[in-house]
């Protein structure tokens, strides 16, 4: 009982803070968008809330939420500040997919063959 996340943004506050990211993510840039999937129903509590825009997303199995972390101008979208409310009864399982600025196509090259599992 009680798992929660305090209010936060998914973008990095500064370019310099990207250097604190795991090494394998440092060249992929910032998180320009977030896709959050709910993997189970929660008996009580556990909503994700966006306090700046007064939105509450209930944790419903197979549900999802998507948002852009940047404005079209490239500025941080401050209204994406969000938090995970405490789970009062049961468990909450989520999966996040962060869409980043840069791809991995040059760091992890793919073979031309459809059947190839090699990455060199």
N, C-alpha and C positions, 0 to 999 in steps of 0.2 A: 504494500500500500504506500501511496505517497510519491511515486516517481513523477518528476516534473522538470521542465526546463524554464529557466528565467527568461524574460524578454531579451531578444537578440535579433540581429540581422544575419543573413547568410553570406553577404558579401564581406570582403576584407576591408577594414576601415581605411587602410593605406596600402600603396604598392609595396612599401617596405615590409609590411606585415606578412606578405606572401612568402617571405624568406623563412618564416616560422612554420610554414606548411611542410608536410612530409616531402622529402626529396623528389619522389616520383610525381608529385603534383605541382612542383614549383614552376615548371615550364608550361603548364596548362592554363595559366591565367586565373582570373577571378570567376566566381560563380555568377553567371549572368541570369540564370533562372533556376528555380527549384521545382521539382515534381515530387510530392510526398504521397506515398501510398499507405493506406491503413490495411493491415494484414489480419486484424481480428476485430470483433465487437468488444466494447468495453462495457461492463455492467453499470458502472457509475463513474462520472468524471472523465478526465482525460481529453477534453476538447483542445483543439489548437485555436488560439485567439490572436487576432490582429487588433490590438487596442487602439491604434491611431485611426483606424477606419471602422471600428465597432463591428467586426466580423468574427463569428464563432463557427468553426468547422467541427462538427461532431465526429468522433471516431467510429465510423461504420465500416465493417468488413467490406473489402473491395472498393471502398471509396478512395478518392484522391483529391489533392489540391495542387494547383499549379500557380506560380506567380513569377513575374520578372523582378529581378533584384536591382535593375537599372532602368532609368527613364530612357526614352529614345535619344535624348541629348548626351547620354553617357554618364550622367550624374547618378549618384546613389538614389534609390527609391526608398526614402525613409519610412514610408507607410507600410513597408513589408516587415517592420518589426513584429515579431510574433513570439508566442510562448506556449508551452505545453502545460495545461492545467493539471493539478494533481489527479492521479487515478485514485478514486475512492473505494472502488470494489472491482477486483479482477486485475487483468494485465492489459497493457497497451503495447502492440508491436507495430512498428512503422518501418518503411524502407524509403530512403531518399535517393533521388537521382539528381545530381547537380549538373547542369549544362554549363560548361566552362567556355571561356573565350577562345581557346586554341585547342585544336584537335591533336590527336596522337599520330596522324598519318605519316609523319616524318620520323617520329621516334620509334614507332612500332609498325614497320612497313609490312604490308601483306603481300603474299605471293599472288601471281596472276591466275594460278590454277584454282578452280573452285574447290577441289578436293584436298588442297594442301593445307596442312596444319602448321607448317613452318612459318616463322615470321621474319626470317633473314632475307 
